[in-house]
Structures are given as structure tokens and as C-alpha cells.
Amino acid sequence: MRSRRAVRALSELCLTSGALVVLFVVYLLYWTGVRADSAMDGEIGRLRDQWARHGGSAAVAPPTVPDAPPGEPRPDAAPPAPAPVPAPADGTGVTAPAVPGATASPAPPASPAPRTGGTAAPAAPPRAGAAFAVMYVPRFGTDWAKPVLEGTGLDTLKRGLGHYEGSAPLGGTGNFAVAGHRRTHGDPFKDLPRLRPGDAVLLTDGTTWFTYRVDTRPYRTAPTDTRVLDPVPAAAGYAAPGRYLTLTTCDPEWGHSHRLVVWAHLETTAPAAP
């Protein structure tokens, strides 16, 4: 009798534990995505309203950009990224990734000055946690659009992509670095591994469109490496100052032992039509 009670209690405990695990998985896979998608749509909506009030562009669709010629390397393209760096043996990690030491691979010249159709005066630096731009990546689909907020705190990344504080401003000389979740909270950078050299990454701040061109395939490195965020990221093959973009996310898809990094250079700017 006593053993039957024990078995029954254990069975009930297992069922309860299983139900809690299922609910937690549903929360991670579904509910965080629902909340994040709603938050990101809200940030974009508020940005467009703000831009419209101040004479900027509230346009929803990005301008059409030509694809890079297939099979033809651009003169400013970076050489292949060096071999990935293994994670530290102790498994420690921090928010920002990077590369522990540049290789001796030949470096290309600095990225050329972007072709411009005229831009407005630089805007004041955004406040922490505030959205200031919208990013579009055609490779991820025609309906992919995410807000870019200032900072990379956990609460900020639940509402969109995060601009590394201290990195270059959008379109400025240096390295405009952006982080995003690979999974959960809307999966904004779920498809980052699909990016290839020549792909376009477009951003707008309501007054200007900035078109960056991807120079490297996704680069896997340890989370403790911070030099991928340098103004001239050597691991990308860049040799001199330019206007660069860095995108980072976690790897593997459902873990965070490594980081994936993609680099791009600013190709063109154009005024955003009101």
C-alpha cells in the first residue's frame, strides 16, 4: 500500500514537472515572440509618427537597391575571414564578441566614400533605450523590418536590435555595431547565417537612407572577444578607417557559447523622401 502511494506521488510529480516544462517551452518559443513582435511594431510605429511630425519620411518600404554582380568581387571587398577562434576553456562569456588577434591575411584598402544623394545634419545622439532607426535586410524577406535602439541591455533587446553604445553613429566614420537575438524575443537575427558578401543592409533614420554592403560570410568567434567592434575591425580584413557596419548574434542557434559576426561597409546614402 505504501509503495503504491509512493509510485502514485512520483507519477503525479513527473506529470506536473512535464507540464511545467512544456509551458516554459511554449513561453520561450511563442509568447516571448508575440510580445517582442508587438513591441518592435510599436517602436517602428512611434518612430514613423515622430519622423512625420518633424518633416522626415514615414515611408514603410525601403528603396530598391541593385544586387552585387554575381561572381564579381568588388574592389573594396574584404578577403575571407580568418579561421574561427575557439571559445575559452572556462566557458565564460560577455555581451560583446570580438576576435583575439588579427591574422596576417592581406587587407583591402579602406572602404570608399559612400555615394551620396545628400544627407541632413547629424542628429543628436539617441538616449539609452530609445529607438532611432529602422533596419531592412532584403535577404531576410520583404516584410523583415526591425527597429534599432540605443544600447544592448536585456530589456532593450526585447524590443528590437541594439546599437552598441560607444560604437560609431549610423553612417558615421568608424564601426556602427548592432546586436540582436538569434532565438526568442522575436528571433530578429535568426537568419543571420544566411547573409553572403554582396547582400544589402538598409537603414533609415527618417531623413536619410543608408545602404551597407556585406563583405564577409558569418564569422564564428568567442563571446569574450571584443575587437570585432573596433573602429577598424581587423578580422574583417579592413586596413584603414571607413564607414563600417557590424552585426552580431549568439551561436549556436539555441545557445550562447559563441558569437556570429557579419561585417559590411557603407556603399550609398540618399535622402528619405517625405
Buried (B, 14 or more C-beta within 10 A) or exposed (E): EEEEEEEEEEEEEEEEEEEEEEEEEEEBEEEBBEBBBEBBBBBBEEBBEBBBEEEBBBBEEBBEBEEBEEEEEBEBBBBEBBEBBEBBEEEEBEBBBBBBEBBEEEBBEBBBEBEBEEBEEEBEEBEEEBBBBBBBBBBBEEEEBBBBBBBBBEEBBBBBBBBBEEBBBBBBBBBBBBBBBBBBBBBBBBBBBEBEBBBBBBBBBBBBBBBBBBBBBBBBBBBBBBBBBBBBBBBBBBBEEBBBBBBBBBBEEEEBEBBBBBBBBBBBBBBBEE
